[in-house]
Amino acid sequence: MLDDATAVERRDPRSLKAIWAEHKAANPKQRIRDAAAVLGVSEAELVATDLGAGTTRLQPRWKALIEAMPALGRVMALTRNEYCVHEKVGRYDQIHLNDQGGVILDPEIDLRLFFGHWQHGFAVTEALEAGGQRHSLQFFDRDGLAVHKIYLKPESDVAAFQALVADFKAEDQCAAITVTPVDPPASDRPDAEIDVAALDTRWRALQDTHDFFGMLRELKVGRVQSFRLVPDDLARPVDNGAFSRGLELAAEAGLPVMIFVGSPGVIQIHTGPVTTVKRLGPWQNVLDDGFNLHLREDGIESCWLVRKPTKDGIVTSLEIFDAAGQQIAWMFGKRKPGQAEDSVWPALALRAVGAAG
């Protein structure tokens, strides 16, 4: 751990810029998120060291900024948490927002946005080792944690990107940045205080999967806690490798799935097949045209097979969590409201968890 004096020095943007340049030279392949952890600062602080030299601070007009995204054409959207990275190529289209957030419902770029967790925004232009430049828009929570990034592709409209940066450039371009801790997740109430009978009754009466979160909030019960307290026909713990096996089995079967990954400010969704599933060290990867997923399996503390009733029938999911009880990723069979779950998916999920049926 850094002593206070060193931490203060490293947070000074001028000294941090030099330290960051030295660290990059010594660790050219290290991701900026990992470098920030090593240096004892936030990722947003490292990004801000290049303000005026390829990086531009953006006005916090998140709704208008996202509504301007269609002009860029096809881009890559990236949302991640500590143990999973979700990358999706497509257009920002079918945008439905208010000042608090909203949804993007394009068949390729499918997002749920929560602007309460968007504090800092930057446009970044980086020189690439192989030549050329990489352009991106990067958004961070008030603690400097990345919540969403948008990378231009070769087919993207660079002129539109430059015009967007000019339109949304903040007046303040000082490299100093203020980061403050976010509130930690609330601890679950003791199990003895949970009305388990009401939880069971309400769960079995669900008509829509979107009502699940509201039910948990009203009953003041944590997500993993609810899984522990209900009977096994609703939720049960399974082997931590079940999610990865689900990816592999879906690829083998050519079965379209829905894969959700969230940061504090965004949930990003892939709907469709997964084809190329490859394990590399602790990472399980999907490496498809238009969709990449990188899951660090050693961060999985628990995996659950979950069943939720809806007016369209039972909906089955595989859900994985880290040691802090935070959701890493969750997966369903492809479906839309008004459609029953494809019977192939729950059978595949049972195979993934090693069950006979």
N, C-alpha and C positions, 0 to 999 in steps of 0.2 A: 504494500500500500504506500502511496506517495505521502510524504510529510506535507504539512500545510503550506510551508514556504514553497516547496517544489510545485505543488498543485497550483498555487497562485501564479507562479512564474509561467507554468505551462498554459494557463488560461489567458495570459496576456497575448493578444493576437499576433504581435510582432515576434515574440520569442517562440510562440507555438508554430508559426509559419516555418521558422528555421528548423525546429525540432521535427515537424511533420515532413519537411523536405529530406532531412537526414534519414528519418525512419523509412520513407518510401524508397530511397536509394539503396538502403540495406535490405529491404523486404519488398522487392518490386511486385511480387505476386500476391501479397497479402491484401485481403479485402479491407476497404476503409472502415467498415463496421468493426472488424476484428482489431484493426490498428487503433481505433479510438479506445477500445477496451484496454489495450496494452498501455497506451499513453495516459490513461486515466482521465480522458475528456469525453465529450459526446461527439458523435459523427457530425452533427450540425456545426460544431465549432471548427472541425477540420475543414469542412466545405467552405465556411466563411473566411478562412485564411486567404482564399484566392479571390475575394471580392475586389473588383477592379482589374483583375488579370484573368479573365475568362469566366468569372462567376458574377452573377448579378442578383442582388436581393430583390424579391418581388413584393408588391403590395399584397396585404392579406385579404384580397377580394376573391375568396376561394370560389364562390358560386360563379361569378363572371369569368374567372380564369378557366374553370373546367368547361363552362359553356363555350369557350373559345377554342377548345381542343379539336373539334371536327376539321378545322382549317389545316391541321398538321397532316391529315391523311392517316395512313397506317403507321402505327407506332407500337412499341412494346410497353405494356403496363407491368409493373413489378410491385408486388406486395409481399412482405415477409414478417416473420416473427423470429424469435431466437433460434428455432430449430427447423423452420420450413420456409422455402422461397418459392413463390408462385409467379411465373412469367407468362404473359399472354399477349400475342400479337393480334392487332385488329384496329378498328376505328372507335373513337369515342363518339357514339351516336345514341339516339333514343335517350336523351338526357332529361331527367326529371328531378329538379333540385329546388330547395328553398335555402334560407340562410343557415339552417342547422345541418343540412346535408341532403341526402336523397339517393337516387338510384341511377345507374346507367345500364340499359337493358339491351344493348347491341348483342347479337348472337355470339360475337367473339369477345368483346370487352364487356364483362358483366360485373358490376361493382355495387357495393353499398357503402356510402360515404357518410362520415360523422365529423363534421367540421369543428366540433368542440375540441378535437384532438389535433387540429392543424394550427400551428403557431408560427412556424418559419417556412418560407418558400424561397427557392433559389432556381435560377436558370444557370446551367453549367455547360461550358464548352471545354473539352479536354483534348489535348493532342494525343494521338495514338502512336505507339511504338512503330507500328507498320506503316505509318503515314496517315494523313487525313485527320479528321476530328470526330469526336462523339458529342452529340448534343443531348441534354436531358433537362427535365424539370424535376426538382426534388423537394419533398415536403416533410416537415418534421414536427413532432409534438413539442411542448414547452420544455421538456427535459432533453431535447436534442436527439431523440430517437426517431429514426425514419419511419414514416407511416405509409408513404407511397412515392413511387418514382415512375417517370414516363421517359422512355428513351426513343429518340428518333431512329428510324430504320433507313437503309439506303433509298427507299422509295418515298420517304417522308418529304414534306415540303419545308425545306430549310428557310426559304424566304418568309414563309408564314410564321415559323418559329422566331425568326429575328424580329418580325413585326410585333408578335405577341410580347416578346421581351421588352421592346420599346414601349408598348402600351401599358405594361404592368410594372415597369421599373419603379422601385421605391425611391423616394427622395434621399433617404439615408442609406448610403453605401459604405458606412464605416465597418471595418472588419470585426469590431467588438460585437459580441452576441451574448445575450442574457439567457441562461438556461436555469430552470428551476425544477425541483423534483415534482413528479406527479404523485397523486395520492395512491398508495398501494391498494391492491384489491381488498375489499372488505373480507374479514375472516368469516367463515361459516358459523352460524349459530350451533350450539351443541345439538347433537342428534336428538337428545331427550326433549328439546324444545320444539321439534318439528312435528306438525300434525301429519303423521305418516298416512293415516286413513284418508285424510283430505287429499293428500298428494296422490295416492293411488286412485281415488275416485276421479279427481280432476284430470289426471293423465289419461285414464281410460275413456273419458268423455271428450277428448280433444277432437276437433273437427278440421284443424289445419295445423301443419307443422310450425307456421309462423306464430301461433299462439303459445308455443312452448315456453319461450323466454318470459313472456308476460305472466304465465302461470307460476314459474319459479320465483319471479320478483314478488308477486302478490303473496305467495306462501313463505317468502323469505328463506329460501333454501338454495344452496349452491348447486351447480350443475352436476359435478361429480358426486356431491353428497346425495342428490336425488337419485342418481344411478345406484348408489349403495343401498338406499333405503327401500326401493321398490322391489317387487318380486322379479325373478329371473326372466319371466316371459316379457317383461318390459325393458329391462336393461341388465346386463351381466358382464362381469369382467372377463376378458379373454387375453390370450397371449399378446405381448407387445408387438410381435411381428405380424399380427393379423392384418394391419392396414397395408403393409408392404406386399403381403401375399395377395391381398385383394387387388392391388394394382397389377400384379403379375397375372393373376387369373383373368382379370378383365381384359388385359392385352391378349392373352391366349384365346379368349372367347370372342374377341372383337365386340365386347359389350360396351356401349356408351355409358359413362358415369358422370356424376357431378362431384367436383372436388373443390372444397371451400378452404381458404386460408385467410386468416385475419391478422391485422396489426391493430393497435388501439384506434386508428382512424379510418380503416378501410377493411371491408371483406371482399375478397376477389374470388370469382367462381369460374371454373372451367366446366363446360358441358360438352361432352362428346367422347369419342374413343381415346384410349391411350394405346400406343403401339410399341414404342421402343422403351422398355423398362430395363435399366442397368444399375447394378450396385457397384459403388466405388468406395472402398473403405467403409466408414460409418454412414455414408450417404446412399440412400435409395433415390434413383433419378428417373424421371420421365423426360425423354429427349426427342420430342416430336416437332415437326414443322408447325410453328404457331403456338406451341404450348410446351413449356419446360416446368418441371417440378423438382425441387431438391430437398429431400427430407433427411435430416440427421437423426437416425434411429436411436442413437445412444442418449438422446434427450427425452425419449418417451418414458414416462413414469407409469402410465396406465393406458389401456385400450379397452373400449367397451362396444359391445354389440347392443344396439338400441332399437327399440320398436315403438313407433308413435301411431296411434289410431288417427285417421282422418276420415272425412266424408267419402273419400275415394278408396278407402281401405288402409291396411297397415303400410307404413313407410319405414324402411329399414336403413340404418346407418351404421358405419364404423367410425368411432370418434377417438382421437388420441389427445393426451394431455401431458404436460410437463410436471416436474416435481412440485411446482407452486400451484398446481391445479388449473393452469391456464391452457386453454384449448390451442392445440398446435394445428390440427387439420381435421376435417370430417368429410366423409364420402357417402354418397347415395347412388342409387341407380338413376339414370336419366329419366325424368318425368316432368310433367307440367301440371299445375293445378287443374283439376277436372279429369285427370287421367289416373288410372290405377297403376301401381308399381308393376314393372315388368317382372314376371315370376322368375325369370332367370337370375335377377339380381339377388334376392334373398337366399336363393339356393347357392349362389356363388359366395355370398358373404358367410354362409355357414361352412362352406368348404375352406374359406380363408381362416376361420377361427378353429378349424379342425373338428367340427361337429359333423355328425352323421345326418342330422336332420332335426 
